[in-house]
Amino acid sequence: MKMLTQIQLLIDNVIEPSLSNINIFLALATHPTSGVEVKPLVKLDQTRLSSTHIPQLTSYPWQEFSSEVAKLLTKAKASYPAIRAHLAAQQDSSTAKTDTLTGNLQELAAAANAMQGDNTDALAKKAAHEAALLPRHVIKTVGPNGWERIADAEQWADLLARRSQEVWADGVVNVVVELEVEDTGKGMEEGR
């Protein structure tokens, strides 16, 4: 009877949310264009967000996380000419799409401007321009059910809430920012 009581006490014990590190890995995933074998991810860079103040990371804002991702992408673009070349080709081939997106963003900015004032329009245009200059990428993490993509603030907050409670995660969230670049036969290492 005493053993059952001890086990019940362990089960009833509430675990406080805890995150001590968010690790962000920038990796290259090549998508072959012509019969070239698929290579494993290549780590290009990484950053670690650490905190001993528990609530700070359990509610780490999506905007700040996105800013960290943008820093890694900008650094990779500056370090690897192959990424810059791919990005330039990508932008040239999607001019029509960009024009449509720019029009939509301008409409969105105009609506926000009407609601909040003149500065919103300039900020929306700047954010749209900066996002268009970054390499195409996917943000994902691995968990007990395999890979999952993180595309917005809601999914980010959900991830942090889950990982802060999961014993197996040990207070760490690992995120992979995967660059999507088609393999043209030249390695990224050569372009550096």
Phi, psi and omega per residue, in radians:
M1 nan -0.675 -3.126
K2 -1.123 -0.691 3.137
M3 -1.109 -0.718 3.104
L4 -1.056 -0.702 3.118
T5 -1.111 -0.744 3.119
Q6 -1.129 -0.735 3.108
I7 -1.122 -0.763 3.131
Q8 -1.065 -0.677 3.102
L9 -1.093 -0.699 3.102
L10 -1.124 -0.741 -3.133
I11 -1.168 -0.678 -3.116
D12 -1.322 -0.255 -3.120
N13 -1.171 2.152 -3.110
V14 -1.470 2.307 3.128
I15 -1.562 2.215 3.089
E16 -1.333 2.461 3.092
P17 -1.018 2.385 -3.090
S18 -2.598 2.119 2.984
L19 -2.338 2.234 3.115
S20 -1.911 -0.412 -3.121
N21 -2.499 2.486 2.910
I22 -2.121 2.004 3.139
N23 -1.767 2.222 -3.137
I24 -2.027 2.058 3.136
F25 -1.900 2.236 3.044
L26 -1.669 2.130 -3.070
A27 -2.307 2.671 3.116
L28 -1.787 2.196 3.041
A29 -2.019 2.020 -3.141
T30 -1.567 2.473 3.073
H31 -2.045 1.790 -3.031
P32 -1.077 2.521 3.137
T33 -1.701 -0.382 -3.088
S34 -2.622 1.525 2.996
G35 1.033 0.168 3.094
V36 -1.385 2.414 -3.124
E37 -1.145 2.577 3.132
V38 -1.289 2.268 -3.131
K39 -1.721 2.715 3.079
P40 -1.192 2.878 3.097
L41 -1.009 2.501 3.084
V42 -1.989 2.140 3.136
K43 -1.311 2.149 3.125
L44 -1.708 -0.591 -3.070
D45 -2.908 3.002 3.074
Q46 -2.791 2.794 3.017
T47 -2.526 2.674 3.140
R48 -2.213 2.242 3.030
L49 -1.778 2.115 -3.094
S50 -2.172 2.632 3.083
S51 -2.786 2.451 3.007
T52 -1.644 -0.198 3.106
H53 -1.557 1.742 -2.953
I54 -0.896 -0.880 -3.081
P55 -1.095 -0.396 -3.096
Q56 -1.046 -0.812 -3.110
L57 -1.502 -0.479 3.128
T58 -1.186 -0.323 3.097
S59 -2.229 0.594 -3.096
Y60 -1.090 2.166 -3.014
P61 -1.160 2.466 3.094
W62 -0.986 -0.687 -3.130
Q63 -1.093 -0.722 3.130
E64 -1.230 -0.677 3.068
F65 -1.084 -0.796 3.120
S66 -1.062 -0.629 3.090
S67 -1.125 -0.728 3.088
E68 -1.099 -0.718 3.105
V69 -1.108 -0.762 3.131
A70 -1.071 -0.663 3.095
K71 -1.081 -0.778 3.124
L72 -1.106 -0.740 -3.132
L73 -1.156 -0.709 3.126
T74 -1.133 -0.740 3.113
K75 -1.107 -0.736 3.125
A76 -1.137 -0.698 3.118
K77 -1.088 -0.668 3.128
A78 -1.276 -0.561 -3.059
S79 -1.470 -0.489 -3.030
Y80 -2.093 1.833 3.123
P81 -1.005 -0.539 3.136
A82 -1.095 -0.607 3.097
I83 -1.206 -0.750 3.097
R84 -1.053 -0.769 -3.137
A85 -1.107 -0.750 3.117
H86 -1.111 -0.728 3.140
L87 -1.115 -0.715 3.121
A88 -1.106 -0.755 3.112
A89 -1.139 -0.697 3.119
Q90 -1.088 -0.742 -3.135
Q91 -1.202 -0.663 3.115
D92 -1.119 -0.694 -3.094
S93 -1.350 -0.266 -3.094
S94 -2.036 0.525 -3.127
T95 -1.045 -0.740 -3.131
A96 -1.123 -0.738 3.117
K97 -1.102 -0.721 -3.140
T98 -1.099 -0.726 3.110
D99 -1.048 -0.721 3.112
T100 -1.154 -0.822 3.129
L101 -1.090 -0.711 3.123
T102 -1.069 -0.744 3.095
G103 -1.058 -0.764 3.117
N104 -1.129 -0.739 3.119
L105 -1.149 -0.633 3.102
Q106 -1.133 -0.673 3.077
E107 -1.121 -0.756 3.114
L108 -1.098 -0.763 3.125
A109 -1.102 -0.684 3.124
A110 -1.116 -0.714 3.119
A111 -1.147 -0.763 3.109
A112 -1.130 -0.646 3.118
N113 -1.078 -0.733 3.127
A114 -1.115 -0.550 -3.111
M115 -1.458 -0.613 -2.964
Q116 -2.072 -0.326 -3.097
G117 2.168 3.109 -2.988
D118 -1.197 -0.522 -3.071
N119 -1.157 -0.470 -3.093
T120 -1.093 -0.698 -3.127
D121 -1.061 -0.802 -3.135
A122 -1.145 -0.708 3.134
L123 -1.166 -0.703 3.128
A124 -1.126 -0.738 3.112
K125 -1.127 -0.736 -3.132
K126 -1.119 -0.791 3.137
A127 -1.099 -0.719 3.130
A128 -1.131 -0.716 -3.141
H129 -1.146 -0.797 -3.137
E130 -1.129 -0.686 3.126
A131 -1.139 -0.628 3.124
A132 -1.189 -0.412 -3.113
L133 -1.506 -0.165 -3.133
L134 -1.552 2.603 3.091
P135 -1.095 2.602 3.106
R136 -1.136 2.379 -3.063
H137 -2.674 2.872 3.079
V138 -2.242 2.377 3.098
I139 -1.825 2.228 -3.131
K140 -2.601 2.911 3.105
T141 -2.480 2.834 3.112
V142 -1.991 2.461 -3.139
G143 -2.462 -2.843 -3.080
P144 -1.134 -0.352 3.137
N145 -1.862 0.284 3.130
G146 1.713 -2.783 -3.102
W147 -1.268 2.470 3.005
E148 -2.394 2.438 -3.140
R149 -1.507 2.600 3.100
I150 -2.132 1.968 -3.025
A151 -2.042 -0.231 -3.066
D152 -2.714 3.082 -3.081
A153 -1.066 -0.643 -3.122
E154 -1.144 -0.797 3.114
Q155 -1.150 -0.635 3.108
W156 -1.105 -0.851 -3.138
A157 -1.080 -0.704 3.109
D158 -1.095 -0.751 3.115
L159 -1.050 -0.857 -3.132
L160 -1.063 -0.719 -3.140
A161 -1.104 -0.761 -3.141
R162 -1.179 -0.862 -3.080
R163 -1.123 -0.538 -3.140
S164 -1.234 -0.285 3.135
Q165 -1.817 -0.302 -3.038
E166 -1.447 2.104 -3.079
V167 -1.071 -0.704 -3.092
W168 -1.120 -0.441 -3.111
A169 -1.285 -0.345 3.078
D170 0.945 0.634 3.068
G171 1.319 0.320 -3.093
V172 -2.205 2.368 3.002
V173 -1.985 2.117 3.065
N174 -1.829 2.215 -3.109
V175 -2.183 2.397 3.076
V176 -1.944 2.191 3.007
V177 -1.765 1.880 -3.018
E178 -1.748 2.032 3.074
L179 -1.292 2.351 3.098
E180 -1.778 1.804 -3.121
V181 -2.297 2.300 3.083
E182 -1.324 2.427 -3.133
D183 -1.371 2.100 3.135
T184 -1.810 0.190 -3.133
G185 1.707 -0.266 3.115
K186 -1.754 2.240 3.125
G187 -1.288 2.670 3.114
M188 -1.151 -0.518 3.141
E189 -1.126 -0.582 3.137
E190 -1.190 -0.543 -3.061
G191 -1.416 -0.116 -3.060
R192 -1.342 nan nan
